[in-house]
Amino acid sequence: MELTHTVAVVTGGASGIGEGVVRMLVAHGGSAAIFDLPGSKGAELAQELGPSVAFFPLDITVPQQVETAVSEVVERFGRIDVLVNSAGISPASRVVAKDGSLFPLDLYRRGIEVNLIAAFDVLRNVAGVMARNEPSDEGERGLVVNIGSIAAFEGQVGQASYSAGKGGLVAMTLPLARDLASHGVRVMTICPGTIDTPMVRQASQEIRDYLRDANVFPKRLGAAEDIAAVVRTCIETTYLNGEVIRVDAAVRMAPR
């Protein structure tokens, strides 16, 4: 797929990895629809980057809001070529804490709702739009890139909900690619390692140093631009389909 003039929906596009993807798209001549919460900096980012970016404030866990926002993107840009599912949360709790309290079920459910179910809801709505696109010479109509996590493979203590949600994205990758193949829509999942996102920046310097040093090479935290570069490769390389790509400096996380 040609990146120039590509129209992409980016969930969680107002910050972190999502923002990096939005900036990459605009830098290479694409357009981006930012899906993020009303209280995010989506409006400011769209104003900064110009008319090729639009902000659609919504809660992706509310199906009616998702359906409406996808329709508004089509009204604004005329089509959708790419979806990057970057929105996510990281609810942390031990199954049984030291004081004997249990992992709050509502907290566990919230993680699955945001990281897996809402991602699938956005995906199904956007895929319905992509299926109506004019195909390329080789029949391509669209691309979905889900942003997973290495926690899908080696989640740490307290990450039962987060790992389950991200693991669901990984497990869906091939079935989704097979399901959408008849419509010319490819599906990829990128699993970042320790990325220097706003959430990581809130951690102590000691934790940040630990995360950096755990990487095999290079010995630095990842950047949103690192993930955006792989998204670009997925867009431009149509032979990539149904696969999961770790982008993690070869780190393998310890239990804690």
N, C-alpha and C positions, 0 to 999 in steps of 0.2 A: 504494500500500500504506500502511495506517495504521502509523505508527511505534510507537504505544502497543501493548504486548503482543507486539511482534515478537520472534522468537527468531533470533538471528544467531550464526553461527560466525565468529570472527575469528582467522585465522592470524597469528602474530607479534603477538598481542594483548597481550603483557605489557609492551611498551615502544613508544616512537616513535609512528608513525602508527597502528599497531594499537591501542595504548593509548588514543589520542585518540578512535578510533572506539568503543571499548568505553565510555568515559566518556560520549560523546555518546548512545549507545543507552540507557544507564541513566538519564541525565538526562531523557530524553523517554519514560520508561516502558517501555522495551524490556528484553530479557534478552540476555545474551551468554555464549557458550561460548568461552573463551580456549584456543586451540591454540598451545602454545609449548614450548620445550625444558624438561626437568626443572629445569635450573639457572637458569631465568629467575625473574623476580619475579611470575609468574602467580598463585601461591598468595596472596601478600601483597595483590595487587591485588584478587583475588576476595574476600578477607576484608574489605578496606577498603570495597568497594562493596556488599557484602551478598548476600542469597540469590538475587538476580536474575542473579548472575554465578557461573560455575563454571569452574575451571581443569582442563584436560585435558593433562597433561604427555605430550609425544610428540615424535618426530622425524618430520616430515612426509615425509621421503624414504624412510621404511619403510612400504610399502603395508599390511602387516598392522596396524601401529599406527594408521594413518589409518582403516582400515575399522572397527577396534575403537572408536576414539574417536568416530566418527560415530554408531555404534550406541549408545554411552553417552550422547551428547547427546540422542538421541531418547528414551532411557529416562528421562533426567532432566527434559527439558522437553516431551516429547510430540511435537515437530515441529521443523523448521528452515525458516525463511522467507527468510533472507538469508545469503549467504556473502560475507565480505570477505577476499580473499586478499592479506594484507599482508606475510607472511613473505618475507624475501629476504636475500641476501648480495651483497657487491660485491667479487669477486676481481679484483685489478688486476695486470696484468703487460703489458709490451710483447711483441709477437710475437717480435721479436729485440732483446734488450737490448744496451746499449752494449758489454758484455763478450762479446757473441756468443751468450750463452745464449738458449734458446728458451722461449717461453711454456709452462710445464709443462702437459702435456695433462691430467693429473689435476685441476689447478686449474681449467682451462677446463671440464672435464666436470662438476666439482662445482657451478660456477655455473649451468650449464644444468639440472642435476639439481634444485637447490633452487628456482631462480627460475621454471622453466618446467614441468618434468615433475612435480615434487611439487605445484605449484599445480594442474595439470590433474588429478592423482590425487584431491586433496581435492575439486575441483570435480565430478568424475564421481560420487564417492560421495555428496556432498551433493545433487547434482541428482537422483540416484535417490530420495532421501528427499523432496525437494520435489515430485517428480512424483506423489506419493501424497497431497499436501495437498488439502484441499477448495478449489476455486477461488473467487475473488472473483466479483462480478457480471459483470466483464468477462473472466473466465477466468484471472486471474493466480494462480499458485501459488508463485512465488518469484523471487528476484533474486540474481544473482552480480555482485559488483564486484571486478574484479581491479585491484590496484595496480601499475601499470607505472612508467615513468620517462621523463623527457624524453631520457634516454640512448638510448631506442629510436629517436629521430630524429636526435640529434646527439651521439652518444657521443664522449667525449674519448679522448686517448691512454691506452692501457692498459685500456680498457673493452670490449674485443672480446667477452669472455664475458658481461659484465653487459648490454651492449647487445643481444646476441643473445638472451638470455633474456627481457629486457623487451620486445624487439621481437617475440618470439614471442607474448607476451600480447596485444600490439596487433594482430598479424596474425590471431589467433584470434577476436577480438571478434565480428566479423560472422558468420563461420561458426558459432560457438557459439550466437549469438542465433538464427540460422536453424535450427540443429539442435534447439534446445530450445523453439522457438516452439510446437510441437504440444503441449508439456507446460505451457504457460503460464509459462515461466521466462524472464525477461529477463537480458541480459548487458551489462554496461558495463565500460569500463576507464578509470581515472583515472591520469593521468601527472603526478606531482608534479615541481616544480622543486627548488630548493635549500631543503630543509626542515630546521629546527633539531632534528634527531634526535640521540640519543646518539652516533652515529657522527660527525656533523658537529661535535659539541661536543668531540670528542677532537682535532680539528684545531687548528693554531696560530691565534692571533688574526689574523695576517696573511692566512691562507687564508680564515678566516671573513669578514673585511672584504672580501676580493676577491669572494667569493660574494655577499655582500650588495650590493656596488656594481655587480655585473654585471646585477642586476635592473633592468628599465626603470622600473617603478612597481608597487607601492610599494618604496622602498629599504629593505627589511628581509628577513631570512630568513623563509621560510614557517614556519608552526606546524602541529603535528598537528591543531589545531582547524580550520585552514583546509581540510584534506583531509576531516576528519570532516563538516564542513558540506556539502561536495559529496556525500559519501556519503548524508547525510540527504536531499538533493535528489533523488538517484537513487532512494531508497526511496519517497519521497512522490510522485514524478512518473512515473506509469506509461507515459507516452508516450515516455520516454527508453529507448531500446533499441538495441543494436548499434553504439554510438558510443564514441569515444575523446575524453576531455576533458583538455586540458592545464590544470594549475593551477600557474602558474609566474611570475607577475609579468612576463610577456612576455619572459623571458630567452631568448637563443639562445646556447648554449654555444660558446666558442672551442675550438680543438683541444686546448688544455691550460690 
